[in-house]
Amino acid sequence: MKKDVDKEEILKRGREDGPDEREQKIICDAYNFAGTVGCAICLLFIFISLIRDRNPFPYCLIAMVYCTAEYLYKYVKLRKKHDLIFGIIAAVAAVCWALLSILKF
């Protein structure tokens, strides 16, 4: 009887602690998929803008801001130097796209 109570208590605490590893992996995969789709849509709009002879810079800015946020977040959490380097490069590119967007409008 005592074992059943302990087992139930452990399971109850496990459910209260939040998502399990499988759920966390699915959530992470969902964010990765959403980011990939978002970047693909940005690329689609960039190509459409170029074909129509319109300003593609805002879409480039969106894609670069996404990359900047991703790499800098990974750097903060994992402290890997290459994430910091790519994050800084993406941030510089984002600033350039922002300036080009402002100047072009």
C-alpha angles and dihedrals in degrees: 000000000000091000092054091052092048092048092050091047091051092048091048092052091047091055091048093052092070136250120357124234093271091053092046090052091050091049091049091048090049092054091047091049092047091050091049091050091047092052091046090053090049089053091049091052091046091055092045090050091050092048091050091044093243132137110281095179099100090057091049088051092053092051093048094047088053091051092046093052093046097050097041091048090051090048092052092049101037104023093221113160096217090058089055092049094049090044092054092046091050091047091052090048090049091053090049092050090048092052092046090049092052094045093046095051 
